[in-house]
Amino acid sequence: MGAAAAVILRKEHDLVASFRGAGATSPITARSPEELGIDRRLAFQRLVTRAVLREAGEGRFYLDEPSWHALRGIRRRLVIVVLIVLFAAILIGVISF
């Protein structure tokens, strides 16, 4: 599962880079996925669901930078919490042993 998650995250980063590179960062500059050579698979749908990619009408989308930064922050904090819990579990295991 970890490898699959890493692939999806990489694809999300690539999608964000595509929209950013095309300048599609506002409703006015929105582009269709087809214009950018992007398919609407899992990574795309995840970003739409999380409001990182927002629809501007007529099948065009744009990158919402604040939403992208917020999502990255949430993920970063989640990783930190998981590492702290893992470290605590290891520490408790060592002390109990």
N, CA, C and O atoms as CSV, one atom per row, in Angstrom:
chain,resi,resn,atom,element,x,y,z
A,1,MET,N,N,0.820,-1.188,0.000
A,1,MET,CA,C,0.000,0.000,0.000
A,1,MET,C,C,0.868,1.257,0.000
A,1,MET,O,O,0.508,2.246,-0.638
A,2,GLY,N,N,1.994,1.241,0.696
A,2,GLY,CA,C,2.871,2.402,0.759
A,2,GLY,C,C,3.370,2.825,-0.608
A,2,GLY,O,O,3.447,4.017,-0.904
A,3,ALA,N,N,3.708,1.854,-1.442
A,3,ALA,CA,C,4.208,2.173,-2.780
A,3,ALA,C,C,3.102,2.798,-3.632
A,3,ALA,O,O,3.350,3.733,-4.393
A,4,ALA,N,N,1.885,2.277,-3.497
A,4,ALA,CA,C,0.757,2.826,-4.259
A,4,ALA,C,C,0.484,4.262,-3.827
A,4,ALA,O,O,0.225,5.129,-4.663
A,5,ALA,N,N,0.543,4.512,-2.521
A,5,ALA,CA,C,0.323,5.871,-2.020
A,5,ALA,C,C,1.400,6.815,-2.546
A,5,ALA,O,O,1.107,7.950,-2.920
A,6,ALA,N,N,2.625,6.352,-2.572
A,6,ALA,CA,C,3.728,7.176,-3.070
A,6,ALA,C,C,3.520,7.524,-4.548
A,6,ALA,O,O,3.809,8.644,-4.969
A,7,VAL,N,N,3.029,6.580,-5.321
A,7,VAL,CA,C,2.770,6.825,-6.750
A,7,VAL,C,C,1.671,7.870,-6.914
A,7,VAL,O,O,1.788,8.777,-7.738
A,8,ILE,N,N,0.608,7.741,-6.133
A,8,ILE,CA,C,-0.499,8.703,-6.218
A,8,ILE,C,C,-0.022,10.097,-5.819
A,8,ILE,O,O,-0.352,11.080,-6.482
A,9,LEU,N,N,0.753,10.184,-4.737
A,9,LEU,CA,C,1.272,11.479,-4.305
A,9,LEU,C,C,2.174,12.093,-5.370
A,9,LEU,O,O,2.120,13.299,-5.612
A,10,ARG,N,N,3.000,11.268,-6.006
A,10,ARG,CA,C,3.875,11.766,-7.078
A,10,ARG,C,C,3.036,12.307,-8.232
A,10,ARG,O,O,3.346,13.357,-8.796
A,11,LYS,N,N,1.964,11.578,-8.582
A,11,LYS,CA,C,1.096,12.032,-9.674
A,11,LYS,C,C,0.389,13.335,-9.305
A,11,LYS,O,O,0.209,14.210,-10.152
A,12,GLU,N,N,-0.010,13.460,-8.036
A,12,GLU,CA,C,-0.627,14.715,-7.604
A,12,GLU,C,C,0.354,15.874,-7.761
A,12,GLU,O,O,-0.014,16.942,-8.249
A,13,HIS,N,N,1.598,15.660,-7.348
A,13,HIS,CA,C,2.617,16.706,-7.504
A,13,HIS,C,C,2.813,17.061,-8.977
A,13,HIS,O,O,2.951,18.234,-9.327
A,14,ASP,N,N,2.825,16.046,-9.832
A,14,ASP,CA,C,2.981,16.287,-11.270
A,14,ASP,C,C,1.802,17.080,-11.838
A,14,ASP,O,O,1.989,17.977,-12.659
A,15,LEU,N,N,0.588,16.741,-11.394
A,15,LEU,CA,C,-0.598,17.473,-11.850
A,15,LEU,C,C,-0.530,18.934,-11.429
A,15,LEU,O,O,-0.806,19.831,-12.226
A,16,VAL,N,N,-0.164,19.168,-10.182
A,16,VAL,CA,C,-0.043,20.542,-9.683
A,16,VAL,C,C,0.999,21.294,-10.509
A,16,VAL,O,O,0.784,22.444,-10.891
A,17,ALA,N,N,2.124,20.640,-10.782
A,17,ALA,CA,C,3.173,21.273,-11.584
A,17,ALA,C,C,2.672,21.597,-12.992
A,17,ALA,O,O,3.037,22.629,-13.555
A,18,SER,N,N,1.844,20.728,-13.562
A,18,SER,CA,C,1.300,20.973,-14.901
A,18,SER,C,C,0.401,22.205,-14.919
A,18,SER,O,O,0.514,23.051,-15.806
A,19,PHE,N,N,-0.490,22.301,-13.940
A,19,PHE,CA,C,-1.382,23.464,-13.886
A,19,PHE,C,C,-0.596,24.734,-13.593
A,19,PHE,O,O,-0.852,25.782,-14.187
A,20,ARG,N,N,0.357,24.638,-12.679
A,20,ARG,CA,C,1.180,25.802,-12.341
A,20,ARG,C,C,2.001,26.231,-13.556
A,20,ARG,O,O,2.088,27.420,-13.862
A,21,GLY,N,N,2.599,25.262,-14.243
A,21,GLY,CA,C,3.424,25.559,-15.409
A,21,GLY,C,C,2.630,26.189,-16.550
A,21,GLY,O,O,3.157,26.993,-17.320
A,22,ALA,N,N,1.361,25.814,-16.647
A,22,ALA,CA,C,0.504,26.381,-17.692
A,22,ALA,C,C,-0.096,27.720,-17.264
A,22,ALA,O,O,-0.798,28.369,-18.039
A,23,GLY,N,N,0.184,28.122,-16.038
A,23,GLY,CA,C,-0.361,29.383,-15.550
A,23,GLY,C,C,-1.833,29.304,-15.179
A,23,GLY,O,O,-2.492,30.333,-15.032
A,24,ALA,N,N,-2.357,28.084,-15.026
A,24,ALA,CA,C,-3.771,27.893,-14.701
A,24,ALA,C,C,-3.951,27.968,-13.190
A,24,ALA,O,O,-4.156,26.957,-12.517
A,25,THR,N,N,-3.868,29.199,-12.672
A,25,THR,CA,C,-3.929,29.399,-11.225
A,25,THR,C,C,-5.055,30.342,-10.811
A,25,THR,O,O,-5.066,30.843,-9.687
A,26,SER,N,N,-5.992,30.584,-11.709
A,26,SER,CA,C,-7.154,31.419,-11.391
A,26,SER,C,C,-8.287,31.007,-12.325
A,26,SER,O,O,-8.049,30.361,-13.346
A,27,PRO,N,N,-9.511,31.377,-11.980
A,27,PRO,CA,C,-10.627,31.027,-12.871
A,27,PRO,C,C,-10.465,31.594,-14.283
A,27,PRO,O,O,-10.924,30.993,-15.254
A,28,ILE,N,N,-9.829,32.722,-14.388
A,28,ILE,CA,C,-9.644,33.357,-15.702
A,28,ILE,C,C,-8.652,32.575,-16.564
A,28,ILE,O,O,-8.820,32.483,-17.780
A,29,THR,N,N,-7.624,32.015,-15.937
A,29,THR,CA,C,-6.580,31.306,-16.689
A,29,THR,C,C,-6.771,29.795,-16.675
A,29,THR,O,O,-5.877,29.050,-17.074
A,30,ALA,N,N,-7.943,29.340,-16.213
A,30,ALA,CA,C,-8.215,27.907,-16.108
A,30,ALA,C,C,-8.056,27.215,-17.455
A,30,ALA,O,O,-8.294,27.802,-18.510
A,31,ARG,N,N,-7.648,25.952,-17.390
A,31,ARG,CA,C,-7.465,25.128,-18.598
A,31,ARG,C,C,-8.180,23.798,-18.414
A,31,ARG,O,O,-8.427,23.364,-17.289
A,32,SER,N,N,-8.504,23.164,-19.516
A,32,SER,CA,C,-9.094,21.828,-19.442
A,32,SER,C,C,-7.969,20.812,-19.281
A,32,SER,O,O,-6.855,21.037,-19.752
A,33,PRO,N,N,-8.253,19.710,-18.626
A,33,PRO,CA,C,-7.230,18.667,-18.498
A,33,PRO,C,C,-6.722,18.197,-19.869
A,33,PRO,O,O,-5.547,17.870,-20.029
A,34,GLU,N,N,-7.614,18.171,-20.834
A,34,GLU,CA,C,-7.227,17.740,-22.177
A,34,GLU,C,C,-6.197,18.683,-22.788
A,34,GLU,O,O,-5.270,18.236,-23.463
A,35,GLU,N,N,-6.351,19.969,-22.558
A,35,GLU,CA,C,-5.377,20.950,-23.058
A,35,GLU,C,C,-3.984,20.690,-22.485
A,35,GLU,O,O,-2.970,20.922,-23.142
A,36,LEU,N,N,-3.961,20.207,-21.254
A,36,LEU,CA,C,-2.681,19.973,-20.576
A,36,LEU,C,C,-2.196,18.539,-20.734
A,36,LEU,O,O,-1.147,18.175,-20.201
A,37,GLY,N,N,-2.950,17.723,-21.462
A,37,GLY,CA,C,-2.558,16.328,-21.649
A,37,GLY,C,C,-2.710,15.499,-20.390
A,37,GLY,O,O,-1.940,14.568,-20.156
A,38,ILE,N,N,-3.698,15.834,-19.584
A,38,ILE,CA,C,-3.912,15.170,-18.294
A,38,ILE,C,C,-5.168,14.313,-18.382
A,38,ILE,O,O,-6.177,14.726,-18.953
A,39,ASP,N,N,-5.091,13.109,-17.808
A,39,ASP,CA,C,-6.288,12.292,-17.717
A,39,ASP,C,C,-6.962,12.548,-16.373
A,39,ASP,O,O,-6.340,13.042,-15.433
A,40,ARG,N,N,-8.219,12.208,-16.304
A,40,ARG,CA,C,-9.008,12.485,-15.099
A,40,ARG,C,C,-9.093,11.252,-14.204
A,40,ARG,O,O,-10.180,10.871,-13.770
A,41,ARG,N,N,-7.980,10.645,-13.936
A,41,ARG,CA,C,-7.961,9.438,-13.107
A,41,ARG,C,C,-7.918,9.788,-11.635
A,41,ARG,O,O,-8.270,10.897,-11.234
A,42,LEU,N,N,-7.483,8.831,-10.838
A,42,LEU,CA,C,-7.538,8.912,-9.386
A,42,LEU,C,C,-6.868,10.156,-8.812
A,42,LEU,O,O,-7.479,10.864,-8.011
A,43,ALA,N,N,-5.637,10.435,-9.201
A,43,ALA,CA,C,-4.919,11.578,-8.632
A,43,ALA,C,C,-5.647,12.881,-8.953
A,43,ALA,O,O,-5.759,13.756,-8.094
A,44,PHE,N,N,-6.134,13.014,-10.162
A,44,PHE,CA,C,-6.881,14.212,-10.560
A,44,PHE,C,C,-8.142,14.349,-9.712
A,44,PHE,O,O,-8.426,15.423,-9.181
A,45,GLN,N,N,-8.895,13.263,-9.589
A,45,GLN,CA,C,-10.144,13.295,-8.830
A,45,GLN,C,C,-9.890,13.611,-7.359
A,45,GLN,O,O,-10.675,14.324,-6.733
A,46,ARG,N,N,-8.797,13.085,-6.803
A,46,ARG,CA,C,-8.461,13.384,-5.406
A,46,ARG,C,C,-8.213,14.876,-5.219
A,46,ARG,O,O,-8.652,15.458,-4.227
A,47,LEU,N,N,-7.521,15.491,-6.155
A,47,LEU,CA,C,-7.242,16.926,-6.054
A,47,LEU,C,C,-8.509,17.765,-6.233
A,47,LEU,O,O,-8.651,18.815,-5.607
A,48,VAL,N,N,-9.414,17.313,-7.071
A,48,VAL,CA,C,-10.690,18.007,-7.241
A,48,VAL,C,C,-11.515,17.876,-5.962
A,48,VAL,O,O,-12.094,18.857,-5.493
A,49,THR,N,N,-11.570,16.676,-5.400
A,49,THR,CA,C,-12.322,16.440,-4.164
A,49,THR,C,C,-11.792,17.304,-3.030
A,49,THR,O,O,-12.570,17.784,-2.205
A,50,ARG,N,N,-10.483,17.509,-2.977
A,50,ARG,CA,C,-9.856,18.296,-1.916
A,50,ARG,C,C,-9.783,19.788,-2.251
A,50,ARG,O,O,-9.138,20.553,-1.534
A,51,ALA,N,N,-10.432,20.198,-3.323
A,51,ALA,CA,C,-10.516,21.597,-3.754
A,51,ALA,C,C,-9.156,22.203,-4.088
A,51,ALA,O,O,-8.986,23.421,-4.032
A,52,VAL,N,N,-8.194,21.359,-4.435
A,52,VAL,CA,C,-6.897,21.854,-4.901
A,52,VAL,C,C,-7.037,22.256,-6.370
A,52,VAL,O,O,-6.501,23.277,-6.801
A,53,LEU,N,N,-7.761,21.442,-7.124
A,53,LEU,CA,C,-8.124,21.798,-8.490
A,53,LEU,C,C,-9.596,22.172,-8.463
A,53,LEU,O,O,-10.443,21.379,-8.052
A,54,ARG,N,N,-9.885,23.365,-8.896
A,54,ARG,CA,C,-11.262,23.861,-8.856
A,54,ARG,C,C,-11.784,24.061,-10.270
A,54,ARG,O,O,-11.073,24.527,-11.160
A,55,GLU,N,N,-13.041,23.696,-10.447
A,55,GLU,CA,C,-13.642,23.851,-11.765
A,55,GLU,C,C,-14.066,25.303,-11.966
A,55,GLU,O,O,-14.647,25.934,-11.083
A,56,ALA,N,N,-13.753,25.810,-13.159
A,56,ALA,CA,C,-14.080,27.194,-13.498
A,56,ALA,C,C,-15.189,27.256,-14.544
A,56,ALA,O,O,-15.498,28.327,-15.067
A,57,GLY,N,N,-15.778,26.118,-14.842
A,57,GLY,CA,C,-16.837,26.068,-15.860
A,57,GLY,C,C,-16.308,25.548,-17.178
A,57,GLY,O,O,-15.117,25.648,-17.475
A,58,GLU,N,N,-17.214,24.993,-17.962
A,58,GLU,CA,C,-16.898,24.483,-19.297
A,58,GLU,C,C,-15.770,23.459,-19.281
A,58,GLU,O,O,-14.997,23.366,-20.235
A,59,GLY,N,N,-15.675,22.687,-18.194
A,59,GLY,CA,C,-14.658,21.629,-18.114
A,59,GLY,C,C,-13.249,22.128,-17.878
A,59,GLY,O,O,-12.285,21.377,-18.022
A,60,ARG,N,N,-13.126,23.400,-17.513
A,60,ARG,CA,C,-11.803,23.972,-17.246
A,60,ARG,C,C,-11.550,23.995,-15.737
A,60,ARG,O,O,-12.473,24.188,-14.945
A,61,PHE,N,N,-10.294,23.796,-15.353
A,61,PHE,CA,C,-9.899,23.756,-13.954
A,61,PHE,C,C,-8.700,24.660,-13.732
A,61,PHE,O,O,-7.955,24.978,-14.659
A,62,TYR,N,N,-8.533,25.066,-12.473
A,62,TYR,CA,C,-7.349,25.845,-12.113
A,62,TYR,C,C,-6.829,25.373,-10.764
A,62,TYR,O,O,-7.559,24.785,-9.966
A,63,LEU,N,N,-5.571,25.639,-10.534
A,63,LEU,CA,C,-4.910,25.271,-9.293
A,63,LEU,C,C,-5.201,26.321,-8.232
A,63,LEU,O,O,-4.936,27.506,-8.434
A,64,ASP,N,N,-5.742,25.889,-7.110
A,64,ASP,CA,C,-5.966,26.778,-5.966
A,64,ASP,C,C,-4.750,26.609,-5.041
A,64,ASP,O,O,-4.694,25.684,-4.231
A,65,GLU,N,N,-3.791,27.514,-5.181
A,65,GLU,CA,C,-2.521,27.413,-4.434
A,65,GLU,C,C,-2.721,27.340,-2.916
A,65,GLU,O,O,-2.086,26.504,-2.272
A,66,PRO,N,N,-3.584,28.187,-2.312
A,66,PRO,CA,C,-3.767,28.074,-0.860
A,66,PRO,C,C,-4.276,26.694,-0.423
A,66,PRO,O,O,-3.855,26.180,0.613
A,67,SER,N,N,-5.167,26.102,-1.199
A,67,SER,CA,C,-5.658,24.758,-0.867
A,67,SER,C,C,-4.546,23.721,-0.987
A,67,SER,O,O,-4.462,22.802,-0.173
A,68,TRP,N,N,-3.699,23.865,-1.990
A,68,TRP,CA,C,-2.572,22.954,-2.168
A,68,TRP,C,C,-1.613,23.055,-0.985
A,68,TRP,O,O,-1.164,22.038,-0.457
A,69,HIS,N,N,-1.303,24.277,-0.574
A,69,HIS,CA,C,-0.391,24.459,0.561
A,69,HIS,C,C,-1.015,23.937,1.850
A,69,HIS,O,O,-0.313,23.366,2.684
A,70,ALA,N,N,-2.315,24.121,2.026
A,70,ALA,CA,C,-3.000,23.611,3.217
A,70,ALA,C,C,-2.974,22.088,3.239
A,70,ALA,O,O,-2.725,21.489,4.286
A,71,LEU,N,N,-3.229,21.456,2.098
A,71,LEU,CA,C,-3.197,19.992,2.021
A,71,LEU,C,C,-1.807,19.466,2.341
A,71,LEU,O,O,-1.668,18.485,3.071
A,72,ARG,N,N,-0.786,20.105,1.805
A,72,ARG,CA,C,0.585,19.688,2.095
A,72,ARG,C,C,0.903,19.837,3.579
A,72,ARG,O,O,1.577,18.986,4.160
A,73,GLY,N,N,0.422,20.911,4.192
A,73,GLY,CA,C,0.641,21.113,5.624
A,73,GLY,C,C,-0.027,20.036,6.466
A,73,GLY,O,O,0.560,19.530,7.422
A,74,ILE,N,N,-1.256,19.689,6.105
A,74,ILE,CA,C,-1.974,18.626,6.814
A,74,ILE,C,C,-1.211,17.312,6.702
A,74,ILE,O,O,-1.033,16.602,7.691
A,75,ARG,N,N,-0.769,16.999,5.511
A,75,ARG,CA,C,-0.028,15.749,5.303
A,75,ARG,C,C,1.276,15.744,6.091
A,75,ARG,O,O,1.654,14.727,6.674
A,76,ARG,N,N,1.956,16.876,6.107
A,76,ARG,CA,C,3.222,16.986,6.841
A,76,ARG,C,C,2.992,16.747,8.335
A,76,ARG,O,O,3.752,16.023,8.977
A,77,ARG,N,N,1.941,17.359,8.883
A,77,ARG,CA,C,1.632,17.174,10.302
A,77,ARG,C,C,1.256,15.729,10.597
A,77,ARG,O,O,1.632,15.191,11.638
A,78,LEU,N,N,0.527,15.105,9.702
A,78,LEU,CA,C,0.138,13.707,9.880
A,78,LEU,C,C,1.364,12.805,9.941
A,78,LEU,O,O,1.433,11.908,10.781
A,79,VAL,N,N,2.316,13.033,9.070
A,79,VAL,CA,C,3.554,12.245,9.075
A,79,VAL,C,C,4.296,12.439,10.392
A,79,VAL,O,O,4.817,11.478,10.959
A,80,ILE,N,N,4.345,13.659,10.874
A,80,ILE,CA,C,5.028,13.931,12.142
A,80,ILE,C,C,4.347,13.188,13.291
A,80,ILE,O,O,5.022,12.592,14.130
A,81,VAL,N,N,3.025,13.220,13.332
A,81,VAL,CA,C,2.285,12.523,14.391
A,81,VAL,C,C,2.541,11.019,14.323
A,81,VAL,O,O,2.776,10.385,15.352
A,82,VAL,N,N,2.499,10.452,13.135
A,82,VAL,CA,C,2.749,9.011,12.979
A,82,VAL,C,C,4.159,8.666,13.449
A,82,VAL,O,O,4.353,7.658,14.128
A,83,LEU,N,N,5.135,9.481,13.101
A,83,LEU,CA,C,6.511,9.215,13.540
A,83,LEU,C,C,6.654,9.318,15.051
A,83,LEU,O,O,7.376,8.526,15.656
A,84,ILE,N,N,5.983,10.272,15.664
A,84,ILE,CA,C,6.031,10.404,17.121
A,84,ILE,C,C,5.404,9.188,17.791
A,84,ILE,O,O,5.964,8.656,18.749
A,85,VAL,N,N,4.263,8.747,17.308
A,85,VAL,CA,C,3.595,7.568,17.866
A,85,VAL,C,C,4.476,6.340,17.684
A,85,VAL,O,O,4.607,5.534,18.605
A,86,LEU,N,N,5.074,6.186,16.523
A,86,LEU,CA,C,5.960,5.050,16.266
A,86,LEU,C,C,7.167,5.080,17.194
A,86,LEU,O,O,7.545,4.052,17.757
A,87,PHE,N,N,7.767,6.243,17.354
A,87,PHE,CA,C,8.911,6.385,18.244
A,87,PHE,C,C,8.512,6.064,19.682
A,87,PHE,O,O,9.259,5.389,20.391
A,88,ALA,N,N,7.343,6.538,20.121
A,88,ALA,CA,C,6.867,6.258,21.480
A,88,ALA,C,C,6.635,4.767,21.680
A,88,ALA,O,O,6.979,4.218,22.727
A,89,ALA,N,N,6.056,4.112,20.684
A,89,ALA,CA,C,5.818,2.666,20.785
A,89,ALA,C,C,7.127,1.904,20.884
A,89,ALA,O,O,7.236,0.960,21.666
A,90,ILE,N,N,8.116,2.300,20.104
A,90,ILE,CA,C,9.427,1.648,20.161
A,90,ILE,C,C,10.070,1.890,21.520
A,90,ILE,O,O,10.628,0.971,22.121
A,91,LEU,N,N,9.993,3.110,21.996
A,91,LEU,CA,C,10.569,3.453,23.294
A,91,LEU,C,C,9.918,2.662,24.421
A,91,LEU,O,O,10.606,2.160,25.310
A,92,ILE,N,N,8.598,2.553,24.386
A,92,ILE,CA,C,7.882,1.767,25.400
A,92,ILE,C,C,8.274,0.295,25.299
A,92,ILE,O,O,8.445,-0.380,26.314
A,93,GLY,N,N,8.413,-0.190,24.085
A,93,GLY,CA,C,8.833,-1.586,23.889
A,93,GLY,C,C,10.228,-1.835,24.437
A,93,GLY,O,O,10.467,-2.872,25.056
A,94,VAL,N,N,11.141,-0.921,24.228
A,94,VAL,CA,C,12.519,-1.073,24.721
A,94,VAL,C,C,12.541,-1.007,26.239
A,94,VAL,O,O,13.227,-1.801,26.883
A,95,ILE,N,N,11.801,-0.074,26.817
A,95,ILE,CA,C,11.773,0.075,28.273
A,95,ILE,C,C,11.140,-1.151,28.925
A,95,ILE,O,O,11.613,-1.607,29.966
A,96,SER,N,N,10.081,-1.687,28.331
A,96,SER,CA,C,9.394,-2.866,28.899
A,96,SER,C,C,10.226,-4.129,28.759
A,96,SER,O,O,10.098,-5.048,29.567
A,97,PHE,N,N,11.052,-4.182,27.772
A,97,PHE,CA,C,11.833,-5.402,27.519
A,97,PHE,C,C,12.944,-5.487,28.507
A,97,PHE,O,O,13.727,-6.436,28.476
